[in-house]
Amino acid sequence: MATGAAEINQCPPGGALGVQRLAEITGKPVLALNPIHGSEGPRAVAVIDEDWCIGCTLCLDACPTDAILGGNKVMHTVMEACCTGCELCIPVCPVDCISLENVSGERTGWLAWSQADADMALSRYEIHSLRRTSSAPSKPETPAISGSAGLASPAAGPASASAVADKKRAVIAAALASARAARQSKP
């Protein structure tokens, strides 16, 4: 938005009042909320079903406010007070164990947020972005995986990257099968 590449009407959580506030700040005309980005609704937060979470950590990387806590192969949880309900964690979850719960009742858009909530979300987003950009150069583009898994190093080329991806899919499929079996065996 600051560079002119995005319009002011792309934030469903802010709703129509959010678009109006952005118009006042930017001097741009008020536009209807763009339905491509979603629709205005009550404020929601993500909730992780503990019985299904396999600890894949994909949601940790997707969360722009670091509201999700957990580790590799350990059940994750959402800090409700820090979740903005952006839904970025939902599509990356391979076991579909994340859902949204309404926390604002009938209030929608900007009315569902207090100024303190908005300030905290912005602060957490800025810290997350700073951490990501400052650590990005030190991270390898493709993580090296070693040990008894039998995976090739990332330096081995595209064919090896495909083998690594296939192995990851197999591990996730096995975890899903295990979770399903455990869920079916519960009374």
N, C-alpha and C positions, 0 to 999 in steps of 0.2 A: 504494500500500500504506500509506503514511504517513497518508493521509487516510481510510483505510477503504474506498476505492473498489475495491481489488483484493485478492484473496486471496493467501496466501503460497505457493500451489502453481502458479504460472504461469511458472516458469523451468526449461525443460527442461535447459539447460546445467548448472544446479546439481543437478538430479536429486533423488532422494528424500532424500539426505543434506543437500542445500541447503534443502529444505523443512523438515527437522528442525532445522537451524541457525536458520532464520528463525522457527520456532515457539518456540525457546528465547529468541530475542531479543525477540520481540513478545509472548510469553505466550499466543499463540493455539494451538489444538490442531493437531496434525500432521494434514495431509490428504494424500491420494494426489495425485500429479502430475496436473493437469488435461490430458487428452489433446487438448483443443482447441488448446493452445499447443504441441503437439509431444510427443515422447517422449524419454526419457533415452537417451543414446547416447554414443559416444566423442567426445572434443573434436575439432572439425574447424576448419580455417581455409579462407578463400576463396582461390581461385587463379583468375587471369584468363588466358584463352587469348589470347596476344599476337597471334596471326594473325587473330583475329576482332574484337578490341576496336576500336571506331571513335572512341573518345575523346569520348563524349557527355556525360560528367561526371555522369550521373544516380546512379551508384554512390557518387560522392564525397559527395553530399548525403545519401544514405541511411545511410552508415556512421556509427554513433554513437560510434566511437572514433577517427575520422580515420585508419584503418589503410590507406586506399587513397590512393595518390599518382598524380597525373597532371594533365593540363590538357585544355582543349578541343581536340579533334581530334588528341590525342596519346595514344599507348597508355598505359594505366594499369597499375599494379602494386600488389600487396598486401604490406604489411610484416607478415610472418607473426607476428612476436613481438607485434604490437599487435592482431591480429585475434582477436575472441572467438568467431567462428563463428556469429554471431546470425542469419545468412542474410538480413538486410534488403536486401543489395545484389542478391541473385539475382532477385527479381521485377521490379525496376526496369530491368534490363539489356535493352535492345531487341534485342540480337543473341544473347542467351543464351550469353555467353562466360565466365560465372563458374560455377565448380563448387566443391565442398568436398572437402578431403582430410583423412583421419583423421591426427591428430598425437599421439594418446594411446594408440594400440594398443587393448588390451582395457579400459583404465580408462575409466569413464563418470562422469557427474555431477561431484560435487565432488572425487572422487578423481582426476579428469583435470586438476585445476588445482592449482598450488602457491599458497600464500598470496601470494607475490610476484606471480604472474600475476594473481590476483584484485585485488590492490591496484593494479597498473598499469592494468588494465582500468577499474577504478572511477575512477582519477585521469584517464585519458584521456577517459572519458565525461563527467566533471564539467567538464573544460576545454572539451570540444566543446559541451556544453550552455550553458556560460557564454558562449562565443563566439557561439553561435547566438542566444541571447537578447539579448546586448548589441549585436549587429549587426542584429537584426531590424527595429527602428524605422527605421534608415537605409536599408534595402533597399526598393525599390519593390515593390508586391505583384505586378505583372506587369512583367518586365523589358522595357525599351524596346529594340527591335531596329531598327537603321537601316542605311543603306547601299544597295547595289544589289540587295538581296534583295527589295525591293518590298513590305515588310511595313508595315502600318499601325501607328501609335503606340498604346499601350495606352489612351490617353485617348479614342480614337475610338469606344469602346463595345463591346458584346458581339459584334456582327457582325464587327468587326475582330479580336476575340480569337479567334473561330472561324477566321478567315482565317489568323491567325498559327499556330494549332494545326495547320491543314491544311498550311501551308507546312513546319512542323517535321516533320510526318509524312512529307511528300514528301522532305525532306532525309534523314531516317533511312532511308527506303525506298531512296533512291539509294545511300546508304552501304552498306546491306545488299547490294544488287545488286553493287556494286563489290567488296565483300569476298568474296561468293560466287564472282564471276568470277575473282578473284585466287586463291582457294583451289582452284578447279577447274583452273586453268592450271598449278599447281605439279605437278612430276613425282612 
